[in-house]
Amino acid sequence: MDGVSAPTKKAPTGHVALVGAGPGDPDLLTVRAARLLAQAEVVFVDRLVGAGVMELVAASAEIVPVGKSKGEHSVPQDEIHRRMIEAAKAGKRVVRLKGGDPFIFGRGGEELEALRAAGIEVEVVPGISSALGCAAAAQIPLTHRDMAQAVTFVTGHAALGAEPDLDWNALARSNQTVVVFMGVGTADTIAARLVAAGRDPATPVAVIENGTRANEISAFGALGNVADVIYSAGINGPALLIIGEVVALAQPRQTAAPPGKAEKPNLSSLWEMLS
């Protein structure tokens, strides 16, 4: 009708960038992520983000630690949502900085939903997942035409210390690689379940803590003795477990064994263990 303007779509209030920080090495950060960090006014940061990445944050930015550790959520997830929404609605340039990739066991999906529901515009900047970064650092190909035609990412962490609810029969099939996030505390249970479902206990395993960083620890062994491998290397987690024949191709970094702990087995000793 003449004289009546068409209704306009209401623009979203505020803006938040969900940014993947990668596995730790700042050289593995995307160019887009680095640019957003340099422009940020408020950064909500996870505990596992590398120190080198944090050096790229604007000096004037407010840093808000919202990290979690096993069994300890210093800032509840709903509170993280509330704070991000509040900062965005105040017109701040907000970055939610998450270790690895926001959408791989990072609860990024939950944060995306909460921000959208509040009318906040969201940008997602992917990061190199710790699965990819740690495997690359150890030169483990997660897939290989002769050894692994599939790769599966699972979490070893369940609420309240419960056993992870996984399809053990599917994960136990040969010719695939299984990557377990946050699996140190349940490694012995995971190994026992996989072996019971038919996976060979001699299947090679890598356990990598602080992958791609200067303090990286990479330990190697077999599925049947993964708990001993973790203990001998002094790994406390969080760490990544890589399970599959491709691990035998690893070229581990040279890292010193922790005081009072046995030397980590090298690739030659791994082959001896599995023969």
LUMDREN-212279 format. One record per residue (C-alpha): residue in three letters; chain; x, y, z. Coordinates in pm, whole numbers. Example, Ala and Ser with C-alpha at 12.3 -4.5 7.8 and 13.67 -1.06 7.14 Angstrom:
BEGIN
+--------+--------+--------+--------+--------+
! residu ! chaine !      X !      Y !      Z !
+--------+--------+--------+--------+--------+
!    ALA !      A !   1230 !   -450 !    780 !
!    SER !      A !   1367 !   -106 !    714 !
+--------+--------+--------+--------+--------+
END
This chain:
BEGIN
+--------+--------+--------+--------+--------+
! residu ! chaine !      X !      Y !      Z !
+--------+--------+--------+--------+--------+
!    MET !      A !      0 !      0 !      0 !
!    ASP !      A !    110 !    358 !    -73 !
!    GLY !      A !    258 !    536 !    224 !
!    VAL !      A !    320 !    215 !    416 !
!    SER !      A !    677 !     93 !    427 !
!    ALA !      A !    752 !   -278 !    419 !
!    PRO !      A !    856 !   -429 !    753 !
!    THR !      A !   1231 !   -455 !    794 !
!    LYS !      A !   1410 !   -751 !    940 !
!    LYS !      A !   1556 !   -673 !   1280 !
!    ALA !      A !   1934 !   -697 !   1277 !
!    PRO !      A !   2100 !   -932 !   1527 !
!    THR !      A !   2231 !   -771 !   1843 !
!    GLY !      A !   2604 !   -803 !   1895 !
!    HIS !      A !   2859 !  -1040 !   1746 !
!    VAL !      A !   3066 !  -1331 !   1880 !
!    ALA !      A !   3338 !  -1524 !   1700 !
!    LEU !      A !   3383 !  -1887 !   1808 !
!    VAL !      A !   3751 !  -1935 !   1730 !
!    GLY !      A !   3952 !  -2255 !   1726 !
!    ALA !      A !   4295 !  -2207 !   1881 !
!    GLY !      A !   4434 !  -2533 !   1743 !
!    PRO !      A !   4641 !  -2779 !   1945 !
!    GLY !      A !   4878 !  -2523 !   2095 !
!    ASP !      A !   5150 !  -2418 !   1851 !
!    PRO !      A !   5064 !  -2059 !   1748 !
!    ASP !      A !   5209 !  -2122 !   1401 !
!    LEU !      A !   4913 !  -2355 !   1339 !
!    LEU !      A !   4655 !  -2083 !   1401 !
!    THR !      A !   4452 !  -1967 !   1100 !
!    VAL !      A !   4512 !  -1618 !    961 !
!    ARG !      A !   4148 !  -1531 !   1031 !
!    ALA !      A !   4180 !  -1639 !   1394 !
!    ALA !      A !   4495 !  -1432 !   1444 !
!    ARG !      A !   4324 !  -1126 !   1294 !
!    LEU !      A !   4021 !  -1160 !   1523 !
!    LEU !      A !   4242 !  -1201 !   1831 !
!    ALA !      A !   4431 !   -882 !   1741 !
!    GLN !      A !   4100 !   -693 !   1712 !
!    ALA !      A !   3921 !   -844 !   2014 !
!    GLU !      A !   3792 !   -640 !   2306 !
!    VAL !      A !   3684 !   -938 !   2519 !
!    VAL !      A !   3824 !  -1292 !   2494 !
!    PHE !      A !   3661 !  -1582 !   2678 !
!    VAL !      A !   3937 !  -1842 !   2684 !
!    ASP !      A !   3958 !  -2213 !   2756 !
!    ARG !      A !   4221 !  -2363 !   2987 !
!    LEU !      A !   4392 !  -2562 !   2711 !
!    VAL !      A !   4472 !  -2270 !   2480 !
!    GLY !      A !   4848 !  -2241 !   2427 !
!    ALA !      A !   5045 !  -1952 !   2577 !
!    GLY !      A !   5185 !  -1863 !   2235 !
!    VAL !      A !   4834 !  -1818 !   2100 !
!    MET !      A !   4743 !  -1590 !   2390 !
!    GLU !      A !   5035 !  -1363 !   2300 !
!    LEU !      A !   4845 !  -1275 !   1981 !
!    VAL !      A !   4549 !  -1131 !   2173 !
!    ALA !      A !   4520 !   -751 !   2165 !
!    ALA !      A !   4700 !   -597 !   2462 !
!    SER !      A !   4392 !   -390 !   2546 !
!    ALA !      A !   4152 !   -686 !   2544 !
!    GLU !      A !   3983 !   -815 !   2857 !
!    ILE !      A !   4079 !  -1180 !   2913 !
!    VAL !      A !   3811 !  -1391 !   3082 !
!    PRO !      A !   3926 !  -1744 !   3179 !
!    VAL !      A !   3636 !  -1989 !   3157 !
!    GLY !      A !   3829 !  -2314 !   3129 !
!    LYS !      A !   3726 !  -2648 !   3272 !
!    SER !      A !   3921 !  -2945 !   3398 !
!    LYS !      A !   3812 !  -3300 !   3477 !
!    GLY !      A !   3546 !  -3288 !   3747 !
!    GLU !      A !   3586 !  -2912 !   3795 !
!    HIS !      A !   3383 !  -2651 !   3609 !
!    SER !      A !   3497 !  -2321 !   3759 !
!    VAL !      A !   3251 !  -2140 !   3531 !
!    PRO !      A !   2932 !  -2335 !   3450 !
!    GLN !      A !   2843 !  -2359 !   3082 !
!    ASP !      A !   2523 !  -2156 !   3124 !
!    GLU !      A !   2725 !  -1880 !   3288 !
!    ILE !      A !   2967 !  -1875 !   2994 !
!    HIS !      A !   2667 !  -1829 !   2764 !
!    ARG !      A !   2531 !  -1546 !   2979 !
!    ARG !      A !   2862 !  -1359 !   2991 !
!    MET !      A !   2920 !  -1384 !   2615 !
!    ILE !      A !   2568 !  -1261 !   2540 !
!    GLU !      A !   2606 !   -973 !   2783 !
!    ALA !      A !   2938 !   -865 !   2629 !
!    ALA !      A !   2803 !   -890 !   2275 !
!    LYS !      A !   2492 !   -687 !   2358 !
!    ALA !      A !   2719 !   -421 !   2505 !
!    GLY !      A !   2868 !   -382 !   2157 !
!    LYS !      A !   3205 !   -544 !   2236 !
!    ARG !      A !   3408 !   -737 !   1982 !
!    VAL !      A !   3387 !  -1078 !   2147 !
!    VAL !      A !   3602 !  -1384 !   2079 !
!    ARG !      A !   3529 !  -1721 !   2235 !
!    LEU !      A !   3869 !  -1891 !   2210 !
!    LYS !      A !   3856 !  -2269 !   2232 !
!    GLY !      A !   4135 !  -2526 !   2218 !
!    GLY !      A !   4149 !  -2734 !   1901 !
!    ASP !      A !   3835 !  -2690 !   1691 !
!    PRO !      A !   3517 !  -2544 !   1845 !
!    PHE !      A !   3295 !  -2814 !   1696 !
!    ILE !      A !   3497 !  -3125 !   1790 !
!    PHE !      A !   3429 !  -3210 !   2156 !
!    GLY !      A !   3452 !  -2841 !   2240 !
!    ARG !      A !   3084 !  -2769 !   2326 !
!    GLY !      A !   3087 !  -2514 !   2049 !
!    GLY !      A !   2751 !  -2639 !   1927 !
!    GLU !      A !   2590 !  -2558 !   2262 !
!    GLU !      A !   2738 !  -2209 !   2261 !
!    LEU !      A !   2625 !  -2152 !   1903 !
!    GLU !      A !   2267 !  -2244 !   1998 !
!    ALA !      A !   2266 !  -2017 !   2303 !
!    LEU !      A !   2401 !  -1719 !   2112 !
!    ARG !      A !   2157 !  -1765 !   1825 !
!    ALA !      A !   1866 !  -1792 !   2069 !
!    ALA !      A !   1969 !  -1456 !   2216 !
!    GLY !      A !   1976 !  -1294 !   1871 !
!    ILE !      A !   2355 !  -1273 !   1861 !
!    GLU !      A !   2532 !  -1295 !   1526 !
!    VAL !      A !   2787 !  -1579 !   1536 !
!    GLU !      A !   3096 !  -1640 !   1327 !
!    VAL !      A !   3274 !  -1976 !   1351 !
!    VAL !      A !   3647 !  -1993 !   1274 !
!    PRO !      A !   3768 !  -2353 !   1260 !
!    GLY !      A !   4090 !  -2462 !   1424 !
!    ILE !      A !   4319 !  -2758 !   1372 !
!    SER !      A !   4178 !  -3030 !   1595 !
!    SER !      A !   4418 !  -3183 !   1847 !
!    ALA !      A !   4353 !  -3514 !   1668 !
!    LEU !      A !   4500 !  -3375 !   1348 !
!    GLY !      A !   4772 !  -3167 !   1513 !
!    CYS !      A !   4903 !  -3439 !   1744 !
!    ALA !      A !   4894 !  -3702 !   1471 !
!    ALA !      A !   5082 !  -3474 !   1233 !
!    ALA !      A !   5343 !  -3386 !   1496 !
!    ALA !      A !   5413 !  -3756 !   1548 !
!    GLN !      A !   5385 !  -3825 !   1172 !
!    ILE !      A !   5096 !  -4067 !   1221 !
!    PRO !      A !   4867 !  -4080 !    915 !
!    LEU !      A !   4518 !  -4124 !   1056 !
!    THR !      A !   4413 !  -4296 !    736 !
!    HIS !      A !   4630 !  -4511 !    509 !
!    ARG !      A !   4531 !  -4714 !    204 !
!    ASP !      A !   4699 !  -5028 !    341 !
!    MET !      A !   4616 !  -4991 !    711 !
!    ALA !      A !   4315 !  -4772 !    787 !
!    GLN !      A !   4026 !  -4695 !    557 !
!    ALA !      A !   3840 !  -4501 !    824 !
!    VAL !      A !   3904 !  -4286 !   1130 !
!    THR !      A !   3665 !  -4233 !   1421 !
!    PHE !      A !   3680 !  -3960 !   1685 !
!    VAL !      A !   3531 !  -4045 !   2025 !
!    THR !      A !   3546 !  -3902 !   2375 !
!    GLY !      A !   3680 !  -4101 !   2666 !
!    HIS !      A !   3515 !  -3869 !   2916 !
!    ALA !      A !   3166 !  -3920 !   3053 !
!    ALA !      A !   2971 !  -3730 !   3315 !
!    LEU !      A !   3037 !  -3807 !   3682 !
!    GLY !      A !   3314 !  -4054 !   3601 !
!    ALA !      A !   3083 !  -4293 !   3420 !
!    GLU !      A !   3207 !  -4523 !   3147 !
!    PRO !      A !   3174 !  -4364 !   2802 !
!    ASP !      A !   2875 !  -4499 !   2609 !
!    LEU !      A !   3036 !  -4610 !   2284 !
!    ASP !      A !   2973 !  -4872 !   2016 !
!    TRP !      A !   3260 !  -5100 !   2115 !
!    ASN !      A !   3189 !  -5359 !   1845 !
!    ALA !      A !   3214 !  -5095 !   1572 !
!    LEU !      A !   3528 !  -4943 !   1722 !
!    ALA !      A !   3695 !  -5284 !   1750 !
!    ARG !      A !   3686 !  -5351 !   1377 !
!    SER !      A !   4023 !  -5374 !   1206 !
!    ASN !      A !   4153 !  -5143 !    934 !
!    GLN !      A !   4045 !  -4827 !   1110 !
!    THR !      A !   4198 !  -4570 !   1343 !
!    VAL !      A !   4027 !  -4470 !   1667 !
!    VAL !      A !   4118 !  -4135 !   1823 !
!    VAL !      A !   4009 !  -4088 !   2183 !
!    PHE !      A !   3986 !  -3736 !   2327 !
!    MET !      A !   4026 !  -3698 !   2706 !
!    GLY !      A !   4090 !  -4069 !   2741 !
!    VAL !      A !   4368 !  -4089 !   3001 !
!    GLY !      A !   4143 !  -4151 !   3300 !
!    THR !      A !   3947 !  -4426 !   3124 !
!    ALA !      A !   4225 !  -4569 !   2905 !
!    ASP !      A !   4232 !  -4907 !   3081 !
!    THR !      A !   3852 !  -4941 !   3052 !
!    ILE !      A !   3857 !  -4838 !   2686 !
!    ALA !      A !   4132 !  -5090 !   2610 !
!    ALA !      A !   3952 !  -5369 !   2794 !
!    ARG !      A !   3626 !  -5298 !   2610 !
!    LEU !      A !   3795 !  -5290 !   2271 !
!    VAL !      A !   3985 !  -5613 !   2333 !
!    ALA !      A !   3668 !  -5783 !   2460 !
!    ALA !      A !   3493 !  -5672 !   2141 !
!    GLY !      A !   3765 !  -5830 !   1928 !
!    ARG !      A !   4039 !  -5571 !   1877 !
!    ASP !      A !   4385 !  -5725 !   1889 !
!    PRO !      A !   4560 !  -5632 !   2220 !
!    ALA !      A !   4880 !  -5589 !   2017 !
!    THR !      A !   4726 !  -5301 !   1821 !
!    PRO !      A !   4970 !  -5006 !   1835 !
!    VAL !      A !   4872 !  -4710 !   2053 !
!    ALA !      A !   5009 !  -4358 !   2089 !
!    VAL !      A !   4933 !  -4136 !   2388 !
!    ILE !      A !   5015 !  -3769 !   2327 !
!    GLU !      A !   5000 !  -3494 !   2587 !
!    ASN !      A !   5049 !  -3126 !   2496 !
!    GLY !      A !   5086 !  -3217 !   2130 !
!    THR !      A !   5270 !  -2964 !   1905 !
!    ARG !      A !   5400 !  -2775 !   2211 !
!    ALA !      A !   5750 !  -2752 !   2358 !
!    ASN !      A !   5644 !  -2970 !   2654 !
!    GLU !      A !   5487 !  -3242 !   2439 !
!    ILE !      A !   5507 !  -3599 !   2569 !
!    SER !      A !   5450 !  -3881 !   2320 !
!    ALA !      A !   5439 !  -4237 !   2448 !
!    PHE !      A !   5395 !  -4554 !   2243 !
!    GLY !      A !   5292 !  -4908 !   2318 !
!    ALA !      A !   5014 !  -5158 !   2256 !
!    LEU !      A !   4644 !  -5152 !   2333 !
!    GLY !      A !   4680 !  -5430 !   2588 !
!    ASN !      A !   4924 !  -5231 !   2805 !
!    VAL !      A !   4811 !  -4873 !   2743 !
!    ALA !      A !   4768 !  -4799 !   3115 !
!    ASP !      A !   5133 !  -4895 !   3176 !
!    VAL !      A !   5242 !  -4676 !   2885 !
!    ILE !      A !   5063 !  -4376 !   3035 !
!    TYR !      A !   5209 !  -4434 !   3381 !
!    SER !      A !   5565 !  -4490 !   3257 !
!    ALA !      A !   5559 !  -4167 !   3055 !
!    GLY !      A !   5423 !  -3964 !   3347 !
!    ILE !      A !   5120 !  -3852 !   3149 !
!    ASN !      A !   4844 !  -3702 !   3362 !
!    GLY !      A !   4622 !  -3567 !   3088 !
!    PRO !      A !   4440 !  -3429 !   2918 !
!    ALA !      A !   4593 !  -3631 !   2639 !
!    LEU !      A !   4497 !  -3792 !   2311 !
!    LEU !      A !   4492 !  -4167 !   2245 !
!    ILE !      A !   4549 !  -4284 !   1888 !
!    ILE !      A !   4469 !  -4652 !   1838 !
!    GLY !      A !   4543 !  -4839 !   1517 !
!    GLU !      A !   4802 !  -4998 !   1295 !
!    VAL !      A !   4899 !  -4657 !   1154 !
!    VAL !      A !   5068 !  -4573 !   1485 !
!    ALA !      A !   5352 !  -4807 !   1386 !
!    LEU !      A !   5450 !  -4545 !   1124 !
!    ALA !      A !   5507 !  -4276 !   1388 !
!    GLN !      A !   5822 !  -4070 !   1409 !
!    PRO !      A !   5798 !  -3942 !   1768 !
!    ARG !      A !   5958 !  -3617 !   1877 !
!    GLN !      A !   6264 !  -3639 !   2096 !
!    THR !      A !   6142 !  -3546 !   2444 !
!    ALA !      A !   6309 !  -3615 !   2776 !
!    ALA !      A !   6145 !  -3865 !   3008 !
!    PRO !      A !   6001 !  -3712 !   3328 !
!    PRO !      A !   6218 !  -3756 !   3639 !
!    GLY !      A !   6178 !  -4097 !   3801 !
!    LYS !      A !   5998 !  -4243 !   3500 !
!    ALA !      A !   6117 !  -4502 !   3252 !
!    GLU !      A !   6228 !  -4400 !   2905 !
!    LYS !      A !   5950 !  -4405 !   2646 !
!    PRO !      A !   5981 !  -4689 !   2397 !
!    ASN !      A !   6108 !  -4593 !   2053 !
!    LEU !      A !   5973 !  -4726 !   1725 !
!    SER !      A !   6217 !  -5019 !   1719 !
!    SER !      A !   6114 !  -5134 !   2066 !
!    LEU !      A !   5751 !  -5098 !   1960 !
!    TRP !      A !   5802 !  -5341 !   1675 !
!    GLU !      A !   5978 !  -5582 !   1914 !
!    MET !      A !   5684 !  -5554 !   2153 !
!    LEU !      A !   5434 !  -5634 !   1880 !
!    SER !      A !   5631 !  -5917 !   1714 !
+--------+--------+--------+--------+--------+
END
